[in-house]
Amino acid sequence: MGKRDKKQRHQQRTGHKGAASYYTVHHDDDYEDESFSFQQPCQDSEEHQEEAEEEEEENDPNPSMEMPSKFLLYQQSVQSPKGDISYLQKFFLTYVGGRLPLHLQEDFCGTALLSTEWLRSDPRRTAVGLDLDLEALQWCLENNINKVGADGYSRLSLFHGNVLNPQEARLVGIKPQELIKNIQLVESDYNSEIAATELNMLEGSTASTNEGSVKADAKIPARDIICAFNYSCCCLHKRAELVLYFKHVLEALSKKGGIFVMDLYGGRSSEQSLRLQRRFPNFTYTWEQAEFDIIERKTRISLHFHLKKQQKKLRHAFSYSWRLWSLPEIRDCLEEAGFPSVHFWLRKMPDTNENRSTEGFGIAQDLKYEEVKTFQQEDAWNAYIVAAMK
């Protein structure tokens, strides 16, 4: 098979839906969230090696060997929900205080791993997830929420829709047979939890057969915290879109006070071709950033997984276009949307020239974020941006 035909077949296999066609009709990139830590420059020899490996995969004698879900690989290699939740609680108590945060909204939630971990941390907590990837939301309902417990389905609401038009988002329901399959009978005095589960079963049945009939409404508690992690705001390419999104966030926060938290990466190494590899016991995860357009401040990000047991590569498991916003641009847009205060928490990341690859999450675990007013440019840095209202 020629390289051109192979590329066409690959594009059909990955099925890009569009990161920003998620928002506007002229984009054609797939939006997914991602985590940035340690990069290494792209090398031609590595690219040639990958092409050779792809050719070998075309002739794999065991094509039927079961492949793990790309969503599972993503969760295992990229996300650290417990760490994010720890900082979310800290930010809320620092800038709002007076009560414990109970109600979370996770925008660009994907498989809503953060939301399900939020529910597990306190039985009083609720979560709302919003994403345009219906496959990822359904994967959450089938694989993540059952780890919370029987009442998890009544405390998590997943919506399929656009963050720029959240009022038109549709509630995603779980099929009754899936809910029944995941129920575990345990000794409990919480009859209310059983009743809530039965109610959610009925709601799930309705939503699964007629998803368009259930929209986001006022029954969901006003949110104490709204977050957009894994650099998801980079999927918004226009300033007007960013301001509009922040206005929707402000409207959804509790009038008693709340915070919005997003993350961002940067540094000298972020504006060039990059390759990052993390080796895990059963697979290698690769982050690839294409050439950086300094006029549009745009780049293409691709995530790849090399599965050791299957001896296969899942190339371009996720691929999308980003605009890399600057910190002052984000602050200006938040203030224009109406947030009275914006705070930056940054940490320096290891130098990319010294860290060519990593083993799991072993490096930089001890580096803490600190609130800063100024921060000198580094090779690589990571930031939480916290917008608060009281």
Helices and strands as residue ranges (DSSP letters): H 3-14, H 44-58, H 70-77, H 81-95, E 103-107, H 113-120, E 126-131, H 134-143, G 145-147, H 152-155, E 156-160, G 166-168, E 170-171, H 176-182, H 191-209, G 211-213, E 225-228, G 232-235, H 239-252, E 258-266, G 268-271, E 274-279, E 283-289, E 298-307, E 312-323, H 327-337, E 341-348, E 358-359, E 370-372, E 381-389
